[in-house]
């Protein structure tokens, strides 16, 4: 990212754009031509999907099992659509049966929108099943993969995902500020046949593609964030060099070790095992532990930041991220030892002296 900044229509930069698209094809496991990084954070990737696919009066089934499903609902309504909410308990995956019931009750629905990896709870939902359900009822799907891309199995073409967005700062380990998106041919046809203009000029894909299209004939659309794109390009190269499936397995291995340590200490996960994200570990705060004190002490004393609970889970859980470069044995052991030290200091009801040993046993078994 410290390399010299060149022009956004410079032939060398255009070559890198073509490479970037190929690398994103690999990361998303898609061959869709309409795959590119939006020049803004993941929230803009979300908005790109909604403003291009939702028109005034459209019915969209929105699944909410955490904070970010609620943001999808906001996007639908701001596009003039009608959001039909399918709600599940925070910490649980989306229930396909509830989605099926909503689709039967709303045959006019055009889109089903849901979060694969809910960042606020650590729950992972079944993309393949939900996409199949939506398509059986003639709907497109919009998927939030902000926390899952590069960290959890995600097969866009195989699972027939119509529109998907992610972020550069999670499991890709890049700086924040870019949002990879991909749209398949079904979604492209819907965009082409819109009756109304896309409400956002900046995010209108029919215009953006004139800049991100293949080859050297690119029309000026906006000044791309050159150096940030250098960083994302390198992050995607690193992912390809490791191997996508290897990255998925590494995240799972680090989670297994962290889980062993946390549970040995006495902390409990809020998400059922089968639906648990490896890269986002949500655990209940032990009785008597001061949420803010523990997090601030970890940050100030050990340089370790863990996330607070969001929304309905604020003050009830901690969210421990193991994403991308940070998903390493060193970070797992530092986290466990520091958290144990602070909790023991505050007289929280934990079992001390066992967490690191439990994690090291997993690392030995997995060959780390």
C-alpha positions in Angstrom: 0.0 0.0 0.0 3.0 2.3 0.3 3.9 1.9 -3.4 3.6 5.0 -5.6 0.1 6.0 -6.5 -0.6 5.8 -10.2 -3.6 6.9 -12.2 -6.8 5.0 -12.1 -6.8 4.6 -15.9 -3.0 3.9 -16.1 -2.4 0.7 -18.2 -0.5 -0.9 -15.3 -3.4 -0.3 -12.9 -5.9 -1.6 -15.5 -3.8 -4.8 -15.7 -4.0 -5.1 -11.9 -7.8 -4.6 -12.1 -8.0 -7.7 -14.4 -5.9 -9.7 -12.0 -8.1 -8.5 -9.1 -11.2 -9.8 -10.8 -9.6 -13.2 -11.4 -8.5 -13.4 -7.7 -12.0 -12.5 -6.5 -13.4 -15.2 -8.8 -11.1 -17.6 -6.9 -12.1 -16.3 -3.4 -15.9 -16.4 -4.2 -15.6 -19.6 -6.2 -17.5 -18.0 -9.1 -16.9 -17.2 -12.8 -19.3 -14.3 -12.9 -18.1 -11.4 -15.0 -19.8 -9.0 -12.7 -17.4 -9.5 -9.8 -15.5 -6.4 -8.5 -14.5 -4.5 -5.3 -16.8 -1.6 -4.6 -14.8 1.5 -3.6 -16.2 1.7 -0.1 -16.7 -0.5 3.0 -18.9 -3.6 3.3 -21.9 -1.5 4.1 -21.6 0.0 0.6 -21.4 -3.5 -0.8 -24.7 -4.3 0.9 -26.2 -1.1 -0.5 -24.9 -2.0 -4.0 -26.8 -5.2 -3.9 -30.1 -3.7 -2.7 -30.2 -0.5 -4.7 -29.5 -2.4 -8.0 -32.0 -5.3 -7.4 -34.8 -3.7 -5.3 -37.3 -1.3 -7.0 -40.2 0.6 -5.3 -43.0 -1.8 -4.4 -40.9 -5.0 -4.4 -41.4 -7.5 -1.6 -38.2 -8.7 -0.1 -38.0 -11.4 2.6 -35.3 -10.4 5.1 -34.0 -12.9 7.6 -32.8 -11.4 10.9 -30.9 -13.3 13.5 -28.6 -10.4 14.6 -27.7 -6.8 14.0 -26.9 -7.0 10.3 -30.2 -8.6 9.1 -31.7 -5.4 10.5 -29.5 -3.3 8.2 -30.8 -5.3 5.3 -34.3 -4.4 6.3 -33.3 -0.7 6.3 -31.9 -1.0 2.8 -35.1 -2.5 1.5 -37.3 0.2 2.9 -35.0 3.0 1.7 -35.3 1.6 -1.8 -39.1 1.8 -1.5 -39.5 -1.9 -1.1 -41.6 -3.9 1.4 -39.6 -5.9 3.9 -41.1 -9.1 5.3 -39.1 -10.0 8.4 -38.3 -13.6 9.3 -36.8 -13.5 12.8 -34.7 -16.1 14.7 -33.2 -15.9 18.1 -29.9 -14.1 18.2 -27.2 -16.7 18.3 -29.2 -19.2 16.3 -28.9 -19.8 12.5 -31.7 -18.9 10.2 -34.4 -21.5 10.2 -35.2 -22.7 6.6 -38.7 -23.7 7.7 -39.6 -20.2 8.7 -38.2 -18.9 5.4 -40.3 -21.6 3.5 -43.4 -20.4 5.4 -42.7 -16.8 4.5 -42.3 -17.7 0.8 -45.6 -19.5 0.8 -47.3 -16.6 2.5 -45.8 -14.0 0.1 -45.8 -15.5 -3.4 -45.2 -11.9 -4.7 -41.7 -11.9 -3.1 -38.8 -11.0 -5.4 -35.8 -11.5 -3.2 -34.7 -13.4 -0.1 -31.9 -11.6 1.8 -29.9 -13.1 4.7 -26.5 -13.0 6.4 -24.3 -16.1 6.1 -22.0 -15.2 9.0 -23.7 -13.0 11.5 -20.9 -10.8 13.0 -22.9 -9.8 16.0 -23.5 -13.4 17.2 -21.1 -15.8 15.6 -23.8 -17.9 14.0 -23.5 -19.3 10.5 -26.5 -20.0 8.3 -26.9 -22.6 5.5 -26.5 -20.6 2.3 -27.0 -23.6 0.0 -30.4 -24.6 1.5 -31.7 -21.0 1.8 -30.7 -20.3 -1.8 -32.4 -23.4 -3.1 -35.6 -22.5 -1.2 -35.7 -19.0 -2.6 -35.1 -20.3 -6.2 -37.9 -22.8 -5.8 -40.2 -19.9 -5.3 -38.8 -17.8 -8.1 -36.8 -15.4 -5.9 -33.3 -14.1 -6.1 -31.0 -14.2 -3.1 -28.8 -11.5 -1.6 -26.1 -12.9 0.8 -24.0 -11.0 3.3 -20.6 -12.6 3.4 -18.7 -9.9 5.1 -17.3 -12.1 7.9 -17.3 -15.4 5.9 -15.3 -14.7 2.7 -11.9 -16.4 3.1 -12.7 -17.9 6.5 -15.7 -20.3 6.0 -16.8 -22.5 3.1 -18.5 -20.3 0.5 -19.3 -21.6 -3.0 -21.1 -18.9 -4.9 -21.6 -20.7 -8.2 -22.2 -24.2 -6.8 -24.8 -22.8 -4.4 -26.4 -20.5 -7.0 -26.0 -17.3 -5.1 -27.4 -14.4 -7.1 -25.8 -11.4 -5.4 -23.2 -11.4 -2.6 -21.1 -8.8 -0.8 -18.2 -8.9 1.6 -15.5 -6.7 3.2 -11.8 -6.4 2.9 -11.0 -6.2 6.6 -12.2 -9.5 8.0 -10.8 -12.9 6.9 -9.0 -11.3 3.9 -6.9 -9.4 6.4 -6.7 -6.2 4.4 -7.5 -2.7 5.6 -11.1 -1.6 5.7 -12.6 0.4 2.9 -13.3 -2.0 0.0 -16.3 -4.3 -0.5 -16.0 -7.3 -3.0 -19.3 -8.1 -4.6 -20.5 -10.6 -7.2 -23.7 -10.9 -9.3 -24.7 -13.9 -11.4 -26.5 -13.8 -14.7 -30.0 -14.0 -13.2 -29.2 -10.9 -11.1 -27.7 -9.1 -14.1 -30.9 -9.7 -16.1 -33.0 -8.2 -13.3 -30.7 -5.1 -13.2 -30.9 -4.7 -17.0 -34.7 -4.9 -17.0 -35.3 -2.4 -14.2 -38.3 -0.1 -14.7 -36.8 2.7 -12.6 -33.4 4.2 -12.3 -31.1 2.9 -9.6 -31.4 5.5 -6.8 -27.7 5.8 -6.2 -25.6 7.1 -9.1 -22.3 6.0 -7.5 -23.5 2.4 -6.9 -25.3 2.0 -10.2 -23.7 -1.1 -11.6 -24.6 -0.3 -15.2 -22.3 2.6 -14.8 -19.6 1.0 -12.6 -19.2 -1.8 -15.0 -18.0 0.6 -17.7 -15.0 1.1 -15.5 -14.5 -2.4 -14.1 -15.3 -4.2 -17.4 -12.7 -6.4 -19.0 -10.0 -5.2 -21.3 -8.4 -1.8 -21.7 -11.4 0.3 -22.9 -12.6 1.6 -19.6 -14.8 4.7 -19.1 -14.1 7.0 -16.2 -16.6 6.5 -13.4 -14.9 7.5 -10.2 -11.4 7.9 -8.9 -10.6 4.4 -7.5 -8.7 4.1 -4.1 -5.5 3.0 -5.8 -3.4 2.1 -2.8 -6.2 0.4 -0.9 -6.7 -1.8 -4.0 -3.0 -2.6 -4.0 -3.5 -3.9 -0.5 -6.6 -6.0 -1.5 -4.8 -7.4 -4.5 -1.9 -8.6 -2.2 -4.4 -10.0 0.4 -6.1 -12.0 -2.4 -2.7 -13.2 -3.7 -1.8 -14.4 -0.2 -5.2 -16.2 0.0 -4.6 -18.0 -3.3 -1.0 -18.9 -2.2 -2.3 -20.5 1.0 -5.2 -22.2 -0.8 -8.8 -21.4 -0.1 -9.6 -24.8 1.4 -6.4 -24.6 3.5 -7.5 -21.1 4.8 -10.9 -22.5 5.8 -9.3 -25.4 7.6 -6.8 -23.1 9.4 -9.7 -21.0 10.7 -11.5 -24.1 11.9 -8.3 -25.4 13.7 -7.7 -22.1 15.5 -11.3 -22.0 16.6 -11.1 -25.6 17.9 -8.0 -24.7 20.0 -9.5 -21.4 21.3 -12.8 -23.3 22.1 -10.9 -25.9 24.1 -9.2 -23.2 26.2 -12.3 -21.1 26.7 -14.4 -24.0 27.8 -11.7 -25.4 30.1 -11.7 -22.0 31.7 -15.5 -22.2 32.2 -16.8 -19.9 29.5 -19.8 -20.9 27.4 -20.5 -20.3 23.7 -23.9 -18.9 22.7 -24.1 -20.6 19.3 -24.8 -24.3 18.9 -21.8 -26.2 17.7 -23.1 -27.1 14.3 -23.8 -23.4 13.5 -20.8 -21.9 15.1 -18.4 -19.6 13.1 -14.8 -20.4 13.6 -13.7 -16.8 13.0 -16.2 -15.1 15.3 -16.4 -16.6 18.8 -19.2 -15.3 20.9 -19.0 -16.3 24.6 -21.1 -15.4 27.6 -19.5 -13.0 30.1 -18.9 -14.8 33.4 -21.1 -13.8 36.4 -19.6 -10.9 38.3 -17.1 -10.0 35.5 -17.1 -6.3 34.5 -17.5 -6.2 30.8 -15.9 -2.8 30.2 -13.1 -3.3 32.7 -12.1 -6.6 31.2 -12.0 -5.4 27.7 -10.2 -2.1 28.5 -7.6 -4.0 30.6 -7.0 -6.5 27.8 -6.5 -3.6 25.4 -4.4 -1.3 27.6 -2.2 -3.9 29.3 -1.9 -6.6 26.6 -2.7 -4.8 23.4 -5.5 -7.2 22.8 -8.9 -6.1 21.6 -12.0 -8.3 21.9 -15.4 -7.1 20.8 -18.4 -6.2 22.9 -21.8 -7.6 22.4 -24.0 -5.7 20.0 -27.7 -4.8 20.1 -29.7 -7.3 22.3 -26.4 -9.0 23.4 -24.7 -5.8 24.6 -23.2 -6.5 28.0 -24.0 -10.2 27.8 -21.3 -11.6 25.5 -17.7 -11.0 24.2 -16.9 -11.5 20.6 -13.4 -12.9 20.0 -12.3 -12.6 16.4 -9.9 -15.1 14.7 -9.8 -13.8 11.2 -7.2 -14.0 8.4 -3.7 -13.3 9.6 -4.8 -13.1 13.2 -6.0 -16.8 13.1 -2.7 -18.2 14.4 -1.6 -20.3 17.3 0.3 -17.4 18.8 -2.8 -15.2 19.0 -4.9 -18.0 20.4 -2.4 -18.6 23.2 -2.0 -14.9 23.9 -5.7 -14.4 24.1 -6.3 -17.3 26.4 -3.5 -16.4 28.8 -4.4 -12.7 28.9 -8.1 -13.3 29.4 -7.5 -15.8 32.1 -5.1 -13.4 33.9 -7.6 -10.5 33.9 -10.6 -12.7 34.9 -8.6 -14.3 37.7 -7.6 -10.8 38.9 -11.2 -9.8 39.1 -12.2 -12.9 41.0 -14.5 -14.1 38.2 -15.7 -17.7 38.7 -13.3 -19.4 36.2 -11.0 -22.4 36.4 -7.4 -20.9 36.2 -4.3 -22.6 34.9 -5.9 -24.9 32.3 -6.8 -22.9 29.2 -3.4 -22.7 27.5 -2.7 -26.4 28.1 -6.1 -27.3 26.6 -5.4 -25.3 23.5 -1.8 -26.6 23.1 -3.2 -30.1 23.2 -5.3 -29.3 20.1 -2.4 -27.7 18.3 -0.3 -30.8 19.0 -3.1 -33.1 17.6 -3.5 -30.9 14.5 0.2 -30.7 13.8 0.9 -27.0 14.6 
